[in-house]
Amino acid sequence: MLTGMYALPRRGFLFAGAAAAATVATRLTGQPASRESLIDDVVTANHILAAQEIFDAFGHVSVRTAPGASRYLISRSVAPAQVTTADIMELDLDNRPVGGDKRTSYRERFIHGEIYRVRPDVMSVVHCHAPALIPFGITKVPLRPVYHNSSFVGEGVPVFEIREAGADTDMLVSTPELGRALAKALGSKPAVLMRGHGAVIVGKSIIEAVARSVYLEVNARVQAQALAMGQRITYLDEGEVKKRSEDPDPYGRAWDLWKRQATQSSR
């Protein structure tokens, strides 16, 4: 059993029922979901990421309203664990509220709109400040895949240097220009680290974006522990990464478990 500062928390497993599995499969295939379902997913995603300690008082997650749509759903500016259905707003790709909504959105909403603008394949975006990711954004040590559930790391996780995008910033992606620079740094990759700040993770579904966020952080902790051991590390190779990417539903069971846990803890 691992102990000390690098100890990994236990994670349980739960086999989803037939109805839950069908719901997950529908979402993963990109079939249109109802607005109510999408809103519920955004609320659930916030609660999951807070419960998994990917979010603290800060962080945000969004979902595109439909494949190829120019609008997305995101919470108003509130701590993730406190998000409810009443907090969800609809924004356009210029990151402006739709329908005259006057509530305050996140200052870094430009992360979401600018990524959706240039990545039609992306259906969900997560921005987090998970501490385990920070060292890999401030050193020359790259994140590499060490764990099968984080095999997507093998597709590449670049680092966004905000100093190259704008002088004298407060480290926040709070303008369209900085949002575009971040989206450019992300490119076609599944995630991008933000030097001294956190990370952005994307997915073809909200399930994928949330699970990638959880397992990106796990990968960082496991890799840091392996590096601390001072021995040669055997990373996943290109073939293993490719094979893992062919799994049509790698995270459905995890989503179902995390959703149940988040629901129970909020009661």
C-alpha positions in Angstrom: 0.0 0.0 0.0 1.3 3.5 -0.9 1.8 5.9 2.0 3.0 9.4 2.6 2.6 12.4 0.5 2.3 10.4 -2.7 -0.4 8.0 -1.4 -3.3 7.4 -3.8 -6.8 7.5 -2.4 -8.8 4.3 -2.8 -11.3 4.4 -5.7 -14.3 2.1 -5.7 -16.1 0.4 -8.6 -19.8 0.0 -9.3 -21.4 -1.9 -12.2 -23.9 0.4 -13.8 -27.4 -0.9 -14.4 -28.8 -1.4 -17.8 -30.7 1.9 -17.9 -27.6 3.9 -16.8 -25.4 2.1 -19.3 -27.8 2.9 -22.1 -27.7 6.6 -21.1 -23.9 6.6 -21.1 -23.7 4.9 -24.4 -26.1 7.4 -26.0 -24.1 10.3 -24.8 -20.8 8.8 -25.9 -22.1 8.3 -29.4 -22.8 12.0 -29.8 -26.6 11.6 -30.1 -28.4 14.8 -29.2 -29.4 15.1 -25.6 -32.2 17.2 -24.2 -31.5 20.6 -22.7 -32.6 19.4 -19.3 -30.2 16.4 -19.5 -27.3 18.6 -20.5 -28.0 21.0 -17.6 -28.1 18.1 -15.3 -24.8 16.8 -16.6 -23.1 20.2 -16.1 -24.4 20.3 -12.5 -23.3 16.7 -12.0 -19.9 17.3 -13.5 -19.2 20.2 -11.2 -20.1 18.1 -8.2 -18.0 15.1 -9.3 -15.0 17.2 -10.0 -15.4 18.9 -6.6 -15.8 15.5 -4.8 -12.7 14.1 -6.7 -10.8 17.2 -5.5 -10.0 18.3 -9.1 -12.0 21.5 -8.3 -11.9 23.4 -5.0 -13.6 26.8 -4.7 -12.4 27.4 -8.3 -12.7 25.6 -11.6 -15.4 25.3 -14.2 -16.8 22.9 -16.7 -19.0 23.4 -19.8 -20.8 21.4 -22.4 -21.7 22.4 -26.0 -25.5 22.5 -26.5 -25.3 20.1 -29.5 -22.7 18.8 -31.9 -21.4 21.7 -33.9 -23.4 24.2 -32.0 -22.2 27.8 -31.4 -23.5 27.9 -27.8 -22.5 26.2 -24.6 -23.8 25.7 -21.1 -21.8 26.7 -18.0 -22.5 27.8 -14.4 -22.7 31.3 -13.3 -19.7 32.3 -11.1 -20.1 30.1 -8.1 -18.0 27.5 -6.3 -18.4 24.1 -8.2 -19.7 22.2 -5.2 -22.6 24.7 -4.8 -23.8 24.6 -8.5 -27.5 23.9 -9.0 -29.6 23.7 -12.1 -30.7 27.3 -11.5 -27.1 28.5 -11.9 -26.6 27.2 -15.4 -26.2 29.9 -18.2 -26.1 29.7 -21.9 -23.3 31.5 -23.7 -22.4 32.0 -27.3 -18.9 31.6 -28.8 -18.1 35.2 -28.1 -18.7 34.2 -24.5 -21.7 36.5 -24.1 -24.8 35.3 -22.2 -27.8 34.4 -24.4 -31.3 35.8 -23.8 -30.4 38.8 -21.8 -29.1 36.9 -18.8 -27.5 39.5 -16.6 -25.8 37.1 -14.1 -22.0 37.1 -13.7 -20.2 34.3 -15.5 -16.6 33.2 -14.9 -13.8 35.6 -15.8 -12.1 32.8 -17.7 -15.1 31.8 -19.8 -13.0 32.7 -22.8 -11.2 29.4 -22.4 -14.4 27.6 -23.3 -15.7 29.7 -26.2 -12.4 30.0 -28.0 -11.8 26.2 -27.8 -15.2 25.4 -29.1 -14.7 27.9 -31.9 -11.6 26.0 -33.3 -12.3 22.5 -32.1 -15.6 21.2 -33.6 -14.9 17.8 -32.2 -15.0 19.1 -28.6 -18.2 18.8 -26.7 -17.0 19.6 -23.2 -14.3 21.7 -21.6 -12.9 21.6 -18.1 -10.6 24.1 -16.4 -9.0 23.1 -13.1 -6.2 24.1 -10.7 -5.3 20.6 -9.4 -2.0 21.0 -7.5 -0.5 17.7 -8.7 -0.5 19.1 -12.3 1.4 22.3 -11.4 4.9 20.9 -11.3 4.7 19.6 -14.8 3.8 23.1 -16.1 6.7 24.9 -14.3 9.5 22.4 -15.0 10.8 20.8 -18.2 9.5 17.4 -17.1 6.7 16.4 -19.5 3.6 14.5 -18.5 3.8 11.0 -20.0 1.3 8.2 -19.8 2.0 5.8 -16.8 -1.5 4.4 -16.3 -4.0 2.7 -18.6 -6.9 5.0 -17.6 -4.8 8.0 -18.5 -3.5 6.6 -21.8 -4.7 9.8 -23.6 -1.7 11.6 -22.0 0.3 9.7 -24.7 -1.4 11.9 -27.4 0.5 14.8 -25.9 -0.1 17.4 -23.2 1.6 20.8 -24.2 2.2 23.7 -21.8 0.6 27.1 -22.3 3.0 30.0 -21.4 0.8 33.0 -20.9 3.8 35.3 -21.0 4.1 34.6 -24.7 0.5 35.6 -25.2 0.3 38.8 -23.3 2.6 40.9 -21.1 1.9 41.6 -17.5 -1.1 39.4 -17.1 -2.7 38.3 -13.8 -2.3 34.7 -15.0 -6.0 34.5 -15.8 -7.4 33.8 -19.3 -9.8 36.7 -19.1 -9.8 38.1 -22.7 -10.7 36.7 -26.1 -7.0 37.1 -27.2 -5.7 35.0 -24.3 -8.5 32.5 -25.0 -7.4 32.2 -28.6 -3.7 31.8 -27.5 -4.7 29.0 -25.1 -6.8 27.3 -27.8 -3.8 27.5 -30.1 -1.5 25.9 -27.5 -4.0 23.1 -27.0 -4.1 22.4 -30.7 -5.6 18.9 -31.3 -4.5 17.5 -28.0 -6.8 16.2 -25.2 -5.3 18.6 -22.5 -3.0 21.5 -22.0 -1.2 22.6 -18.9 -1.1 26.2 -17.9 2.2 27.3 -16.3 1.7 28.3 -12.7 -2.0 28.0 -13.0 -3.6 24.6 -13.8 -4.9 22.8 -16.9 -7.6 22.6 -19.5 -9.0 19.3 -20.5 -11.4 18.6 -23.4 -13.5 15.6 -24.5 -16.0 14.5 -27.2 -18.5 14.2 -24.3 -18.8 15.6 -20.8 -18.2 12.1 -19.5 -14.9 12.0 -21.3 -13.8 15.5 -20.3 -14.6 14.8 -16.6 -13.0 11.4 -16.5 -9.9 12.7 -18.3 -9.6 15.5 -15.7 -9.7 12.9 -12.9 -7.2 10.6 -14.5 -4.9 13.3 -15.7 -4.4 14.3 -12.1 -3.9 10.6 -11.1 -1.3 10.3 -13.8 0.6 13.3 -12.5 0.7 11.9 -9.0 1.8 8.4 -10.1 4.4 9.8 -12.4 5.8 12.1 -9.7 6.0 9.2 -7.3 7.8 7.1 -9.9 10.2 9.9 -10.7 10.9 10.2 -6.9 12.0 6.6 -6.8 14.9 7.4 -9.1 14.6 4.4 -11.3 13.9 3.9 -15.0 10.2 4.4 -15.7 8.3 2.2 -18.2 5.7 4.5 -19.9 2.8 3.3 -22.1 4.0 3.0 -25.6 2.4 4.3 -28.8 0.7 1.0 -29.5 -0.8 0.7 -26.1 -2.1 4.3 -26.3 -3.7 3.6 -29.7 -5.3 0.4 -28.5 -6.7 2.2 -25.4 -8.2 5.0 -27.6 -10.2 2.4 -29.5 -12.4 1.6 -26.4 -15.8 3.1 -27.2 -16.8 3.5 -23.5 -13.7 3.6 -21.2 -15.3 5.8 -18.5 -19.1 5.0 -18.4 -18.8 2.9 -15.2 -16.7 5.6 -13.5 -19.2 8.4 -14.4 -22.1 6.3 -13.0 -20.2 5.7 -9.7 -19.1 9.3 -9.3 -22.6 10.6 -10.1 -24.1 8.3 -7.4 -21.4 9.3 -4.9 -21.9 13.0 -5.6 -25.7 12.7 -5.4 -25.4 10.9 -2.0 -22.9 13.4 -0.5 -25.1 16.4 -1.5 -28.1 15.0 0.5 
